[in-house]
């Protein structure tokens, strides 16, 4: 199961649309433990990236790099650099690949996670996007090691990401703005973990549509 890098621009578009359509949802979640602007900032950055891509004839890797550049330069805060690094990692891992297969997708996820890990001290259990991303990448790795095709690996990844997101509801916030609330953040899922899940969900669903259409 695979799709071309050129066709993969549909995956980029799906991630942009997913973030923008969840603007209010993300801000509502963020308002419970943070400043309430996560959805606004994310939607702004992804919308601007979409506008940039509208001017280009880009493949998936170029689209991912465009998102990275816009997020780093335009939305700032902590999420700009973190997600900027995430998308740059995916772009770097795929830029020389004409076809995106199970192994290339694994490399993209690993590189994305590795770049984020270099920027944050957050660990699993700290109520951040790491609680979604770490188990998601591990699940994909395990499914790939067992010989799963891309659809199987992405499905396992998404299941693990969902469990990771749900787990943040029972955590005290230890990193970021939410850490000001500490134990009072228990009962609310993390906004960054939520946006991470939304991005991974769009990535998985759009990629699966492409491999099934091939």
BELWOKA-V388661 format. One record per helix or strand of 3 or more residues. SS is the DSSP state (a for helix, b for strand). FROM is the first residue (numbers start at 0). TO is the last residue. If there is no record, write none. Layout:
BEGIN
ss->[SS | SS]
from->[FROM | FROM]
to->[TO | TO]
END
This chain:
BEGIN
ss->[a | a | a | a | a | a | a | a | a | a | a]
from->[8 | 22 | 37 | 59 | 76 | 101 | 129 | 149 | 176 | 181 | 190]
to->[20 | 32 | 52 | 74 | 93 | 116 | 144 | 169 | 179 | 184 | 212]
END
